[in-house]
Amino acid sequence: MTGALCMGLMAGIAAAPQQARPQPLVDAARGPTAIPDSTKPPVMGNQVNDDLRRTRNYAQQPPVIPHRVDGYQIDKNFNKCLDCHARAKTTVSQAVPVSITHYIDRDGHPLGQVSTRRYFCMQCHVPQDPVQPIVPNTFQDIDTVIQQSPTGNRPAAPARK
């Protein structure tokens, strides 16, 4: 009797209409790759390596890195950037020294070494790739806005209603 029951269940399963397989979940930001699948990473660009200082676009903008940094070790044990940019080494390396703000702890006390809050350079400073922007950019820094204003000294005041 158990065999007949199993055979009946098997026949019922085989006769049941096939359900459509669910479509994989896709996020438009990832392209056509389903969410659980791995995407192919983009090809790495050829970083700018000219050591020219770039103009900053706004106050307090971290300077960009004007040279290649691939392969730099920056971890809790060692920071390759400090081989050249540590204040004690800039006379030999001729590199831009790390800002004094990096030698201050969160309570405002000066330190003898780079603060652990500022130790991982590439959280703020980034190398550049010579590529065209993905989206149009009409940004102008404040100096350009002031120079182009009719008064020459300050942006024109908004018209009153």
C-alpha positions as CSV (number, residue, x, y, z in Angstrom):
1,M,0.0,0.0,0.0
2,T,2.9,2.4,0.7
3,G,4.3,1.8,-2.8
4,A,0.9,2.6,-4.4
5,L,0.7,5.8,-2.3
6,C,4.2,6.9,-3.5
7,M,3.3,6.1,-7.1
8,G,0.1,8.2,-6.8
9,L,2.0,11.1,-5.4
10,M,4.6,10.9,-8.1
11,A,2.0,10.8,-10.8
12,G,0.3,13.9,-9.3
13,I,3.5,15.8,-9.1
14,A,4.3,14.9,-12.8
15,A,0.8,16.0,-13.9
16,A,0.9,19.3,-12.1
17,P,1.3,22.3,-14.4
18,Q,4.9,23.6,-14.5
19,Q,5.2,26.9,-12.7
20,A,7.2,29.7,-14.4
21,R,10.6,30.1,-12.8
22,P,10.8,33.4,-10.9
23,Q,12.8,36.1,-12.6
24,P,16.1,37.0,-10.8
25,L,16.1,40.2,-8.8
26,V,17.9,42.9,-10.8
27,D,18.9,46.4,-9.6
28,A,19.2,49.0,-12.4
29,A,22.3,50.5,-10.9
30,R,24.1,47.1,-11.3
31,G,23.0,46.7,-14.9
32,P,21.6,43.4,-16.1
33,T,23.5,41.3,-13.5
34,A,21.2,39.7,-10.9
35,I,21.7,40.9,-7.3
36,P,23.1,37.6,-6.0
37,D,25.6,37.3,-8.8
38,S,29.0,38.9,-9.0
39,T,29.6,41.7,-11.5
40,K,32.7,42.1,-13.5
41,P,34.7,45.1,-12.1
42,P,35.5,47.9,-14.4
43,V,38.9,48.1,-16.0
44,M,41.3,50.1,-13.9
45,G,42.4,53.4,-15.5
46,N,45.8,54.7,-15.9
47,Q,46.2,57.1,-13.0
48,V,47.6,60.6,-13.5
49,N,51.3,60.5,-12.6
50,D,52.6,64.1,-13.2
51,D,53.1,65.3,-9.6
52,L,51.3,68.6,-10.5
53,R,49.3,70.2,-7.7
54,R,45.6,70.5,-8.7
55,T,43.4,73.5,-7.8
56,R,41.0,72.8,-5.0
57,N,37.3,73.5,-5.9
58,Y,36.1,74.5,-2.4
59,A,37.5,75.4,1.0
60,Q,38.7,72.4,3.0
61,Q,38.7,70.1,0.0
62,P,41.4,67.4,0.6
63,P,44.1,67.7,-2.1
64,V,44.0,65.0,-4.8
65,I,46.9,62.7,-5.2
66,P,48.9,63.6,-8.3
67,H,50.8,60.3,-8.6
68,R,50.2,56.6,-8.8
69,V,49.5,54.9,-5.5
70,D,48.6,51.4,-6.6
71,G,50.5,48.9,-4.4
72,Y,50.9,51.3,-1.5
73,Q,50.6,49.6,1.8
74,I,48.4,51.6,4.1
75,D,47.2,49.5,7.1
76,K,47.4,49.6,10.9
77,N,51.1,48.6,10.7
78,F,52.5,50.8,8.0
79,N,51.5,53.9,5.9
80,K,53.6,54.2,2.7
81,C,52.4,57.8,2.2
82,L,54.3,58.9,5.3
83,D,57.6,57.7,3.7
84,C,57.5,61.0,1.8
85,H,54.8,63.2,3.3
86,A,55.6,62.9,7.0
87,R,56.8,66.4,8.2
88,A,60.2,65.0,9.2
89,K,60.9,63.6,5.7
90,T,59.7,66.3,3.4
91,T,63.1,68.1,3.3
92,V,64.6,65.0,1.7
93,S,61.6,63.9,-0.4
94,Q,60.4,67.5,-1.4
95,A,56.8,66.2,-1.1
96,V,54.0,68.3,0.3
97,P,54.0,67.8,4.1
98,V,50.9,66.3,5.8
99,S,48.8,69.2,7.1
100,I,49.2,70.1,10.8
101,T,45.5,69.3,11.2
102,H,46.4,65.6,10.8
103,Y,48.5,65.9,14.0
104,I,45.6,66.8,16.3
105,D,43.4,64.3,18.1
106,R,39.6,64.5,18.4
107,D,39.9,66.6,21.5
108,G,42.1,69.2,19.9
109,H,45.4,68.1,21.5
110,P,48.5,68.2,19.4
111,L,50.2,64.9,18.8
112,G,53.8,63.8,17.9
113,Q,52.6,61.6,15.1
114,V,49.7,61.5,12.6
115,S,46.4,61.0,14.4
116,T,44.7,57.6,14.0
117,R,41.7,59.6,12.7
118,R,43.8,60.8,9.8
119,Y,46.1,57.8,9.2
120,F,44.2,56.2,6.3
121,C,45.0,58.8,3.7
122,M,42.8,57.4,0.8
123,Q,39.6,57.9,2.8
124,C,39.8,61.5,1.8
125,H,42.7,61.9,-0.7
126,V,42.2,60.2,-4.1
127,P,44.3,59.6,-7.2
128,Q,43.0,60.9,-10.5
129,D,42.3,59.2,-13.8
130,P,42.4,61.3,-17.0
131,V,38.8,60.6,-18.0
132,Q,35.8,62.6,-19.2
133,P,33.0,63.2,-16.6
134,I,30.2,60.6,-16.8
135,V,27.6,63.4,-16.4
136,P,28.0,67.1,-17.5
137,N,29.5,69.3,-14.8
138,T,29.0,73.1,-14.8
139,F,30.6,73.6,-11.3
140,Q,32.4,76.9,-10.8
141,D,34.5,77.7,-7.8
142,I,33.7,80.8,-5.8
143,D,36.6,82.8,-7.3
144,T,35.3,82.2,-10.8
145,V,31.8,83.3,-9.8
146,I,33.1,86.5,-8.2
147,Q,35.2,87.3,-11.2
148,Q,32.3,86.8,-13.6
149,S,29.8,88.8,-11.5
150,P,28.8,92.3,-12.7
151,T,30.2,94.0,-9.6
152,G,33.6,92.3,-9.8
153,N,33.8,91.9,-6.0
154,R,30.8,89.9,-5.0
155,P,28.0,87.9,-6.6
156,A,25.1,90.1,-7.5
157,A,22.3,90.2,-5.0
158,P,19.1,88.5,-5.9
159,A,16.4,90.8,-7.4
160,R,13.7,91.9,-4.9
161,K,10.1,91.2,-5.6
